[in-house]
Amino acid sequence: MKTPSLDARLEAVLALICAEVHADIGSDHAHLPIRLLREGRASRAVVVELNPGPLALARRNAARAGLTHRLEVRAGDGFAPLVPGEVDSASLTGMGAGTVAGILRRAGDRLPPTLIVQPNDSPRPLRIWAHEDGYHLTAERLIPGHWIYPVLQLERRGGPDPAYLGLPLNAALRYGPHLLQAGSALLRAQVQADLTRLTPLARPGRPAQAELETARAALEVLEGA
C-alpha cells in the first residue's frame, strides 16, 4: 500500500502529533495513523472504531500497509478499549465538538496527556472542557476546506491556562486565544461574518445580544493585534 494522502485538515492534525504511542479515536480508514508510523511521528499506534464498516476498513488498510505489528485496530467506543497510561496522545477528528467533548468526559483516567482534536463545528465546547478539566490549549489552527476546520492541541498541565491571560474570556473561548492573538485573515472573516449576522438579531435579553457582544470583544482584540 502506498503512503496515503490526507486532506488539509488531517495534514494539520498530523503536524501536531509526536508520540511514542498514539491513539486515533474514530479513525475510519486509518490513514492518519499509517502516516504517523511511516513518518516516524509515532512508534506504535492504536485505532479505535465503533462501527463495523470503518473497523473492517481500518484493519484492511493496516494489513495492506504491512503495519499490523505496530498498528492495532480495536473495536469499541471512545477510550474504553484503552488501558490507563497506555498511550501518550490521542486524536479525535471529523466529529461534532459536542460528540468529542462527550467522549472526553467519559474517558476518565484513560485520557492521555496530549490531545489533538478537529471538530466539524465550533470548538467552543472543547475549549470550555479543557479550561475546566486541567488541559491547556497549546496550539490552534484554522484550515480552509468545505468549511473552516479548527484544529486544537491540548496538554494536561496544572494551573490556569496562560493562553487566556489578558483576553476577554467569552471571546477567547468562542474564537480561540491563540487565533485571536495571531489575527489571521480566516478568523477576521469569521468574526466579521458573525457581526453581520448577529447585528440585526440582537436585542437586550436575547441570546444574539450576548453573541454579538462576544464578537465585538473579539474584534477589539483583532484590531489591537
Secondary structure, 3 states (H helix, E strand, C coil): CCCCCCCHHHHHHHHCCCEEEEEEECCCCCHHHHHHHHCCCEEEEEEEECCHHHHHHHHHHHHHCCCCCCEEEEECCCCCCCCCCCCCEEEEEEECHHHHHHHHHHHHHHCCCEEEEEECCCCHHHHHHHHHCCEEEEEEEEECCCCCEEEEEEEECCCCCHHHCCCCHHHHHHHCHHHHHHCCHHHHHHHHHHHHHHCCCCCCCCHHHHHHHHHHHHHHHHHHC
